[in-house]
Amino acid sequence: RTRARDTPRPRRRPAHKGTAPTMAGEAAPTPTTPLAGGMPVEEPELTRDAALAGFSSIDWASYGRSGLLSALEVEAITQGEDAPMDYTLKNAARAPRYAHALLKIVSSAEGAAANAAAVCYALTRIEDVLLADDCGLSLHARVAFFVHAGKFDPSPFLAIVTAPSSQGLDSYCSRVAASVLATFLTVRDETSPEAFVSWLCDQLSAGARSGDVRAAAPALTILLRQPKARSLFAEHGGVGYATKLLSKASKRASSSSNPKGAGGSAIMDSAAASSSVSGSAQTIYELTFCLWTLSLEWSANERVVADFLQHGTVEALADQIAAAPREKVVRVSMATLRNLCTNTAGDGVQLSSTEGVAARMIKAGLPKTLRTLRERPFADPDLRDDLDALSKTLAFNYRELSTFERYVAEVDGGDLEWSSLCHSEQFWKENAKLCDADDFAVVKKLVGYLASPVDDPETYANVAIACSDLGEFVRFYPNGKAVIKHLGAKDSVMALVSHPDPDVQRHALQCVSKLLVTNWQFLK
C-alpha cells in the first residue's frame, strides 16, 4: 500500500481546503535506551508493516470471550483483514461494526487486559479507513463510522499520544494516533481540540527530541485546517515554537554548507550534516505548512500578527527560501510570505514601515534570494507566480522606505552595491548620526564584512564598500574614530591594505587615512 509523502500544495484562498495530508509520518530516528554503563542500545521502532503483521499473533477469540467485542465484531475484524478496505467500507452492515470494533480495541489500551499488538493494529487500520479516499465514501461518511450516539470521544486517542510508553506502545503508535485524532477533530468540529493543541505545542517546545516533533508536525498539518484550531495554536505560542525549530534547521543547513577543516574528515563531516538536514526536510515542510495555514489568519487575528513579528517568523521563512532544502519547502514558504504581503494587518502594521513585513523581508536579504531563484527551473507554476508577485511587492516597498532604511536593509541583506545612492558623501552627511541606533548595529555589520574570506572574489565588492562606508562614518559621525577603534575595525582595515583585490586595497587605504588624518577634506 503506497502512501503519499507530500501534503497538498497550499493556495492563497482561505476557502480552499484540499485533501488531508499523509497521516502516518516517515519512520522516525531509531530510539535508544541507556544501559547501566551509559552506552545506548538501539530499540527498533515499530513500522506499519510490522503493526499489520501482528494480526496473526493476536488471539481475537479472547476478545469475544472477555466480552470486549461481540461475536459479530470479532468476525468483522477477521473478515476485514482478508478483504480489500473498499469492500469492507461499502458493506453497509459490516463497516460500522468493523469501525466500532477497532475503536473498542483502541479504547482498551488503558485497561488491564490491553494487548499492545492489538492496539497498534487497530490504530493502523483506523488510519487506513480515514485514508481510503478511493472507496467511494466521503471522509465525513467514514468518520461517522466511529461516532457513537452522535458524539466523538477523543479521550482514547489522547491517552495514547500523551503517554504511549505507559501502555506498552512506542512512538509509531503515538504518531498514528495523533494524525488520526487530528482528522477526527477536523471533521467533527463540535469537539474542542484545545487539549490536543496543548499537547502538540508541548511536543514542539521539546524540539531537541526529534521524535516529539515528528509526531506533532504531521498532525498539525491536518488539524490547522480548522480555524478554531489555528486560533488555539496561536494562543498556546505555536508560532514561536514552529519558528524556533525552523531557525535551528536553517542554522544546521548553513553550517553544513561551510564545513571547517580539510581533507577526508571535512568531507565526511559535510556529508553527515547534509544527511541530517535532508532527513528533516519533510518535518521542515510540515512546520512551514503550519505557518502557511496561520498566514490565512493574518488579517483577522492580532495574536498571529504579533507573534509573526515578535518571533522573527518572516526572517525564518526567508532563510528557508535561501536554504532551499526542497522545492516544496520553497513553495510553501514563498506562499506564506505572499499571504503576509497580500493580507496586510489593520492594526498599523504597514508593509513599508521600518518594522513592517516587507521591510523585514528586505532586511533578511530576500530580494537577492529571489533574483537567484529566477535562474532556477521549477516544475510548479504557482511557485513562479509567487516569486514574481513577491519580487514586485518588495521592489515597490523598497522605494517607499526612507533612504537610511534602505541602507540598513541593504547592509542586512548582505548584498552591497555601488549603484545604490546610500554610499555617497551626501548620504553620510545626512544620515551618519542615525548609525548609533541599537548600539551601532549597522556599523558592527559593516565591520563584520571586513572579515570576509580573502579567497572568495564574490565578497570583494562588499569589503570595498564596507571600507568606504566606514571611512565616511568616521568623517561625519561625532567621535566616529573612537567608535571604530572600540569596535576593533582599525586593525582589520589596515590589514586589508595588502588585500589581493586592487579596489579593496584602494578603499582600505582611504579608510585608514580618514582614521589617521583630522582634516581629510583638505587632502582630498
Secondary structure, DSSP 4 states (H G I P E B T S, - for coil): ------PPPP-S-TT----PPPSSPPPPPPPEEE-TTS-EEE-PPP-HHHHHHGGGGS-HHHHHHHTSS-HHHHHHHHHHHHS-HHHHHH-TTHHHHHHHHHHHHHHGGGSTT--HHHHHHHHHHHHHHHH-GGGSS-HHHHHHTT-BTTB---HHHHHHHH-SGGGT--HHHHHHHHHHHHHHHHH-TTS--HHHHHHHHHHHHTTTSHHHHHHHHHHHHHHTTSHHHHHHHHHTTHHHHHHHHHHHHHHHHHHHHS--S-HHHHHHHHHHHHHHHHHTHHHHHHHHHHHHHHHTTTTT-HHHHHHHHHTTHHHHHHHHHHH-SSHHHHHHHHHHHHHHHHS--SSS--TTSTTSHHHHHHHTTHHHHHHHHTTS--S-HHHHHHHHHHHHHHHHHHHHS-HHHHHHHHHHHT---TTSGGGSHHHHHHHGGGGGHHHHHHHHHHHHHTTS-TT-GGGHHHHHHHHHHHHHHHHHSTTHHHHHHHTTHHHHHHHGGG-SSHHHHHHHHHHHHHHH-S-HHHH-
